[in-house]
Amino acid sequence: MKSIIKKIVNNKITKVVMSILVVASSIPTIIQDLEDKQVDTFEHYGVMLLGLFYLFQTLIDISEMWFNE
């Protein structure tokens, strides 16, 4: 069972699909913050930074998935 899961996880198609899904999951947070009505407040900039940090974290996770064999 473990070898089957390893084959699925190490498959390039699975990695591409997971990479796209992980990045796509961070985009709605950033878009929602940009469409929010609280402009020029510290809360607005804090939430936007949080969304960007989430995006960076997902990119790091994706690179770790691709380069860890």
CYANA upper distance limits for C-alpha pairs under 8 A (distance plus 0.5 A):
  1 MET  CA      5 ILE  CA      6.94
  2 LYS  CA      6 LYS  CA      6.73
  3 SER  CA      7 LYS  CA      6.69
  4 ILE  CA      8 ILE  CA      6.86
  5 ILE  CA      9 VAL  CA      6.61
  6 LYS  CA     10 ASN  CA      6.44
  7 LYS  CA     11 ASN  CA      6.63
  8 ILE  CA     14 THR  CA      7.33
  9 VAL  CA     14 THR  CA      6.79
  9 VAL  CA     15 LYS  CA      7.51
 10 ASN  CA     14 THR  CA      7.82
 10 ASN  CA     15 LYS  CA      7.61
 10 ASN  CA     69 GLU  CA      8.00
 11 ASN  CA     15 LYS  CA      6.91
 12 LYS  CA     16 VAL  CA      6.68
 13 ILE  CA     17 VAL  CA      6.70
 14 THR  CA     18 MET  CA      6.53
 15 LYS  CA     19 SER  CA      6.45
 15 LYS  CA     65 MET  CA      8.00
 15 LYS  CA     66 TRP  CA      7.62
 16 VAL  CA     20 ILE  CA      6.74
 17 VAL  CA     21 LEU  CA      6.70
 18 MET  CA     22 VAL  CA      6.53
 19 SER  CA     23 VAL  CA      6.80
 19 SER  CA     62 ILE  CA      6.30
 20 ILE  CA     24 ALA  CA      6.47
 21 LEU  CA     25 SER  CA      6.58
 22 VAL  CA     26 SER  CA      7.45
 22 VAL  CA     58 THR  CA      6.71
 22 VAL  CA     62 ILE  CA      8.31
 23 VAL  CA     27 ILE  CA      7.31
 23 VAL  CA     55 LEU  CA      7.18
 23 VAL  CA     58 THR  CA      6.72
 23 VAL  CA     59 LEU  CA      7.57
 24 ALA  CA     28 PRO  CA      8.07
 26 SER  CA     30 ILE  CA      7.55
 26 SER  CA     51 GLY  CA      7.36
 26 SER  CA     54 TYR  CA      6.85
 26 SER  CA     55 LEU  CA      5.99
 26 SER  CA     58 THR  CA      8.19
 27 ILE  CA     31 ILE  CA      6.76
 27 ILE  CA     51 GLY  CA      8.38
 27 ILE  CA     55 LEU  CA      7.97
 28 PRO  CA     32 GLN  CA      6.36
 29 THR  CA     33 ASP  CA      6.80
 29 THR  CA     51 GLY  CA      6.13
 30 ILE  CA     34 LEU  CA      6.80
 30 ILE  CA     48 MET  CA      6.64
 30 ILE  CA     51 GLY  CA      5.70
 30 ILE  CA     52 LEU  CA      7.45
 31 ILE  CA     35 GLU  CA      6.76
 32 GLN  CA     36 ASP  CA      6.62
 33 ASP  CA     44 HIS  CA      7.50
 33 ASP  CA     47 VAL  CA      7.20
 33 ASP  CA     48 MET  CA      6.40
 34 LEU  CA     48 MET  CA      8.02
 36 ASP  CA     44 HIS  CA      8.41
 38 GLN  CA     43 GLU  CA      8.26
 38 GLN  CA     44 HIS  CA      6.47
 39 VAL  CA     44 HIS  CA      6.54
 40 ASP  CA     44 HIS  CA      7.13
 40 ASP  CA     45 TYR  CA      7.96
 41 THR  CA     45 TYR  CA      7.20
 42 PHE  CA     46 GLY  CA      6.54
 43 GLU  CA     47 VAL  CA      6.60
 44 HIS  CA     48 MET  CA      6.71
 45 TYR  CA     49 LEU  CA      6.59
 46 GLY  CA     50 LEU  CA      6.64
 47 VAL  CA     51 GLY  CA      6.76
 48 MET  CA     52 LEU  CA      6.81
 49 LEU  CA     53 PHE  CA      6.53
 50 LEU  CA     54 TYR  CA      6.64
 51 GLY  CA     55 LEU  CA      6.80
 52 LEU  CA     56 PHE  CA      6.76
 53 PHE  CA     57 GLN  CA      6.58
 54 TYR  CA     58 THR  CA      6.74
 55 LEU  CA     59 LEU  CA      6.81
 56 PHE  CA     60 ILE  CA      6.76
 57 GLN  CA     61 ASP  CA      6.68
 58 THR  CA     62 ILE  CA      6.62
 59 LEU  CA     63 SER  CA      6.72
 60 ILE  CA     64 GLU  CA      6.65
 61 ASP  CA     65 MET  CA      6.69
 62 ILE  CA     66 TRP  CA      6.73
 63 SER  CA     67 PHE  CA      6.55
 64 GLU  CA     68 ASN  CA      6.22
 65 MET  CA     69 GLU  CA      8.39
